[in-house]
Amino acid sequence: MEKEKQTEEIIFDAAVQVFEEKGIDGARMQEIADRAGINKALLHYYFRSKEKLFDAVFDKLAGVMFKKLFSCFDNELPFEEKLKLFYQEHISFLQAHPRLPSFLLTEINKHPQRVAAIFGSERIMELRQNLFEQMDEDIENGALQDIDKMQLMIDIIALSVFPFAARGLIEIIFKQHDIDFNDFVEQRKTALPIFVINAVKEK
């Protein structure tokens, strides 16, 4: 049983690599089997089709990313400190999985229903509600401007995700100006919370 679990994990890791690189259309079961170091028949024993394997990979990766995203706000810290934690944790996560944003965005745009269950989960909705209540309190106390909370949340996430989702284009631009992409995103961990707070705090 333990060996079966290990084999399944090896397959899953290989599938993540191939799907992130090529998406579901470009991926081939033979390539996934080769990456996992197994034969194709054994791959089909664990996952009967490419679609079933892709569904398992997507659900896990999307779940990890979005739960990681929202869990940074699940604490008693002031809103500004939550932002600092979010950008530290989320950008570090994206540095470890640089292809993940493009992979997820491509598939979500094709099949938006894939993430409906994640965003509709009771835990995610609770975290979002708690964060919005904290923001309402800061607005009432004069710490934040009276802002559209949903607009702000989309902006916060986009500032973190966009450089990775558009990395190919950004690296072309950076090369012209002798800017290192990795240095750039590392600096954003501290620059972004300052930028956001300066933009939304009450003047």
N, C-alpha and C positions, 0 to 999 in steps of 0.2 A: 504493500500500500504506500509506504514511504517512497519507494522507487518510482511508483506511478506519479506521485505528487511532484517529485523532482523533475521527471520527464515533462510533465505538463507545464511546470514553471519555465523550463528551458525553451519549450515551444513558444510559450507566451512571450518571453523576452525576445526571441528571434522574430516573432510576428510583429511586436511593437516596432522594432528597428525597420523592418521592411515596409510596414504600413505607413510609418512616419515619413519614410523616404519617398514612397511611390503611391500612397493612397490605395484604396481598394481596387480601383480599375487597373493600376499598373502592377500590383503585387501578384506573384505567382506562388502557388502552394509548393512547387518544387524548390523555389528559392528559399522559402521559409524553412522547409525541411533541411536544405543544405546548411543554412545558418545555424539550425538547431543541432546539426550533426546526426540526423536520423534519416531513415528512408521515408519516402512519401506515403507508403502504406501505413506506417505507424502514425504519421501525422493525421491521416484520415481516420484512424482508430479513435484518436482523442477528439478531433474536430471534423465532423463529416463533410464540411464544405468550407470554402473560403469565406462565405458570408457569415456562417456561424462563428468562425474564428474571429472575423472582423468585429462582429457584434460584441463578443466577449472583451476584445481589446479596447474598443471604443468606450464601452460602458465603464470599464475600470479606469481608463485614462481620464475621461471626462469627470468621473466621480472624484478622482484624486485631485484634479486641478481645481474644480469648483469648490470642493470642500476645503481645500487649502486656502483658497481665496477668501471664503467667508469666515473660516475659523480664526483668522487674524483679528477679526472684530469681536470675537467672543471673549471679552474680558471686561474688567471694570476700569480700564485706563481712560483718561481723557481722550477726546476725539483726535487731537493732534498726535498723541502718543500712539494711538491705534494706526494712524496713517504711517508713522515711522516704522512700526512693526510690519504693517502690510507690505510696504515697498521693500524692506529688507528680506522678508520671507518669500514674497511672491517673485521678485526678480531673481533671487537665488534659485528658486525652483525652476524658473524658466531658463536660467543659465545651465542647469543640469539637464533640461529637456528642450533644447533650442528649436527643434522642429515641431514641437507639440502644438503651439498656437496655430500655425498654418494648417497642420493636419486637422485639428479640431474645427477650425473655422470653415474649411472646405467642406467637411462632412456635415457640419451643422447647417450650413447654407443649403446643402442638398436635401437634408433630412432633419428639419428643425424639431420634429417630434422626438428625436433621440434624447434631447436634454430636458424635455418637458417634465419628466418624472423627477429629475434631479432638482430643478428649480421649484417644483411643486411639493418637494418633501417637507414634512412638518418642521424638521430641524432647520433647514435653510430659511424657511419663511419666518421662523422664530428669530433667527439671527438678524435677518433683514429688518424685522419689526423693531427689535431692540435697538439696532443702530439708528433707525429713523427717529425713534423716540428720544435718543440721546441728542441727535442733531436738532430736534425740535426744542429741547431744553436749552441748548446752546444759542439757538436763535432767540428764544424768549429772554435769555439772560444777557443778550447783546454780544455774545462771544463770536457768533457767526452772522453773516448777512442772511436776510430772508431769501433763501435760495430754493430752487427746485431740487429736491433731494435725489430724485431718480436721474436727473441730468448730471448731477455731481457724481453719483456712483458710476455712471457710464464713463464719465471723463476720467475718474480715478483709475478704473480698470484699463481704459484705452491707453493711457499714458504709460502703463506698465507693459502691456501686451504688444502695442504697435511696432516697436523696434524689432521684435522677434518675428512678428508676422510679415513684416516688409524687409527683412534682413538683407535679401539679395539686392534690392534697390538702394538701401541705406549704405551698404558696404561699397557700392559703386561711387556714391557721392562722397563718402568718407575717404576713399582712396585718393580722390582728387585733392583733398585737403589734408592728407597725411594724418588722419584720425583713426585710432584703433577702436574697433567696435567693442571689444571686451572692456577696455578702459571706459568707454562711453557709458555702457550699461551699468558698470560698477559705480560710477559717479552718480547715476540716477537714483540709487538707493537713498542717498542723502539729499540730493537736489530736488526730487519730486515732492516730498512732504512739505518742504519749505515753499515751493512754488504753489502748491494747492492751498495751503493755509493762508499765504499772503493774498491769494486770489479771493478767498471766501470769508476771511475774518472781517468783522465789523470795523470800518474805518473810524 
